[in-house]
Amino acid sequence: MEIKEAQTLVDNWIKDVGVRYFSELTNMAMLTEEVGEVARIIARRYGEQSEKESDKNKDLGDELADVLFVLICLANQTGVDLEGAFKKNLDKKTNRDKTRHLNNEKLTSYKKVSCDFYDELETFASLRKTVKITYKKQGENTTLTSNIKGLKTTKEKEEFLILPDNTMIRLDHIVSIDE
């Protein structure tokens, strides 16, 4: 189904079954409520919270469809062509982000460093030695001089060097460390 078709389908449903559109403010509140229901399912099913017995039969697809329905209502009543707006928005994101995500170190896979290198970093940290650190930051080499506060491993098994100001540098982004 095309987005324009969905907008027409919702408009016809409102006229035939729903009598009229609720006000934009009411629909905005309803959209917020529906997004909250999606958030509850996601938080409990995929996040750290345990899922209540009463939530286990909730249908995520149905809740997402509720969000889409109210979103289409808002678009219809405010005169927004969602299909055109979506295409324009995707073009904007493509032009803006075509290299941004490729250079985002948070999105690239971590490559474990050698034990020898890790041991060397631990030694620098324990001795509080001032070192010259060269590392990749958004695809460019960056150099700074500092001592090392410590090392940290995340639950995703990524390892970081921590500087005194709590800046964290992923170990596989370090190009060199010199005394």
C-alpha positions as CSV (number, residue, x, y, z in Angstrom):
1,M,0.0,0.0,0.0
2,E,1.3,3.5,-0.9
3,I,1.3,6.1,1.9
4,K,-1.2,8.2,-0.1
5,E,-3.5,5.2,-0.2
6,A,-3.2,4.8,3.6
7,Q,-4.1,8.5,4.0
8,T,-7.2,8.1,1.8
9,L,-8.2,4.9,3.6
10,V,-8.0,6.6,7.1
11,D,-9.9,9.6,5.8
12,N,-12.7,7.4,4.5
13,W,-12.7,5.4,7.7
14,I,-13.1,8.6,9.7
15,K,-16.0,9.8,7.6
16,D,-17.7,6.4,7.6
17,V,-17.1,5.1,11.1
18,G,-15.4,7.8,13.2
19,V,-17.9,10.6,12.3
20,R,-15.2,13.3,12.3
21,Y,-11.5,13.8,13.2
22,F,-10.7,14.6,16.8
23,S,-9.0,18.0,17.2
24,E,-5.3,18.2,16.4
25,L,-4.5,18.6,20.1
26,T,-6.6,15.6,21.1
27,N,-4.9,13.6,18.3
28,M,-1.5,14.8,19.5
29,A,-2.3,13.5,23.0
30,M,-3.5,10.2,21.6
31,L,-0.3,9.9,19.5
32,T,1.7,10.4,22.7
33,E,-0.4,7.8,24.5
34,E,0.0,5.2,21.6
35,V,3.8,5.8,21.5
36,G,3.9,5.3,25.2
37,E,2.2,1.9,24.7
38,V,4.9,0.9,22.2
39,A,7.6,2.1,24.6
40,R,6.2,0.0,27.4
41,I,6.3,-3.2,25.2
42,I,9.8,-2.4,23.9
43,A,11.1,-1.6,27.4
44,R,9.7,-4.7,29.0
45,R,10.2,-7.1,26.1
46,Y,13.6,-6.0,24.8
47,G,15.0,-3.8,27.7
48,E,16.0,-4.5,31.2
49,Q,12.6,-4.4,32.8
50,S,10.7,-7.6,33.3
51,E,7.5,-8.1,31.3
52,K,4.4,-8.2,33.4
53,E,2.1,-11.1,32.8
54,S,-0.6,-8.7,31.6
55,D,1.7,-7.3,29.0
56,K,2.9,-10.6,27.5
57,N,0.0,-10.9,25.1
58,K,0.3,-7.3,23.8
59,D,0.8,-7.2,20.1
60,L,3.7,-4.8,19.1
61,G,2.5,-4.7,15.5
62,D,-1.0,-3.7,16.6
63,E,0.4,-0.9,18.8
64,L,2.7,0.3,16.0
65,A,-0.4,0.4,13.7
66,D,-2.2,2.5,16.3
67,V,0.7,5.0,16.2
68,L,0.6,5.0,12.4
69,F,-3.2,5.5,12.4
70,V,-3.1,8.6,14.6
71,L,-0.1,9.9,12.8
72,I,-2.0,9.7,9.5
73,C,-5.0,11.4,11.1
74,L,-2.7,14.3,12.1
75,A,-1.3,14.5,8.6
76,N,-4.7,14.4,7.0
77,Q,-6.2,17.1,9.2
78,T,-3.2,19.4,8.8
79,G,-2.9,18.9,5.1
80,V,0.4,17.1,5.0
81,D,1.2,14.8,2.1
82,L,3.1,12.1,4.1
83,E,4.4,10.4,1.1
84,G,6.0,13.6,-0.3
85,A,7.2,14.7,3.1
86,F,8.7,11.2,3.7
87,K,10.6,11.2,0.4
88,K,11.8,14.8,1.0
89,N,12.9,13.8,4.5
90,L,14.7,10.7,3.4
91,D,16.6,12.8,0.7
92,K,17.6,15.2,3.4
93,K,18.9,12.4,5.7
94,T,20.7,10.8,2.8
95,N,22.6,14.0,1.9
96,R,23.3,14.9,5.5
97,D,24.4,11.4,6.7
98,K,25.9,9.6,3.7
99,T,29.3,9.4,5.4
100,R,28.4,10.4,9.0
101,H,27.4,6.9,10.1
102,L,30.3,5.2,8.4
103,N,32.6,7.3,10.5
104,N,30.7,6.8,13.7
105,E,33.0,4.8,15.9
106,K,30.0,3.7,18.1
107,L,28.6,1.8,15.1
108,T,31.7,0.0,13.9
109,S,32.6,-3.4,15.3
110,Y,35.2,-3.5,18.0
111,K,38.5,-5.3,17.1
112,K,40.2,-6.7,20.2
113,V,43.7,-5.4,20.9
114,S,46.7,-7.6,21.7
115,C,47.3,-8.7,25.3
116,D,50.7,-7.1,25.1
117,F,49.2,-3.7,24.1
118,Y,46.6,-4.0,26.8
119,D,49.3,-4.8,29.4
120,E,51.3,-1.8,28.3
121,L,48.3,0.5,28.8
122,E,47.7,-1.0,32.2
123,T,51.3,-0.2,33.2
124,F,51.0,3.4,32.0
125,A,47.7,3.7,34.0
126,S,49.1,2.2,37.2
127,L,52.3,4.4,37.0
128,R,50.2,7.5,36.0
129,K,52.8,8.2,33.3
130,T,52.2,11.0,30.9
131,V,52.0,9.7,27.4
132,K,51.4,11.0,23.9
133,I,48.3,9.3,22.5
134,T,47.4,9.3,18.8
135,Y,44.0,7.9,17.9
136,K,41.3,7.9,15.2
137,K,38.4,10.3,15.9
138,Q,35.8,10.4,13.1
139,G,38.3,9.1,10.6
140,E,41.0,11.6,11.5
141,N,44.2,11.2,13.6
142,T,44.0,13.1,16.8
143,T,47.0,13.5,19.2
144,L,47.0,14.5,22.9
145,T,49.3,14.3,25.8
146,S,47.9,13.0,29.1
147,N,48.2,10.4,31.8
148,I,45.8,7.4,31.8
149,K,43.2,7.2,34.6
150,G,42.3,3.6,33.8
151,L,40.8,1.1,31.4
152,K,37.2,-0.1,31.1
153,T,35.5,-3.0,29.4
154,T,31.8,-2.5,28.5
155,K,29.2,-5.2,28.6
156,E,29.5,-5.3,24.8
157,K,33.2,-6.3,25.4
158,E,34.5,-3.1,24.0
159,E,37.7,-1.8,25.8
160,F,38.3,1.8,26.5
161,L,41.2,3.9,27.8
162,I,39.9,6.5,30.3
163,L,41.6,9.9,30.7
164,P,41.6,12.1,33.8
165,D,38.7,14.2,32.4
166,N,36.8,10.9,31.9
167,T,37.2,11.1,28.1
168,M,37.0,7.5,26.8
169,I,39.0,6.3,23.8
170,R,38.2,2.9,22.3
171,L,41.4,0.9,22.4
172,D,41.1,-0.3,18.8
173,H,41.1,3.4,17.7
174,I,44.5,4.0,19.2
175,V,47.2,4.4,16.5
176,S,50.2,4.9,18.9
177,I,51.2,5.6,22.4
178,D,54.6,7.1,23.1
179,E,56.3,8.0,26.4
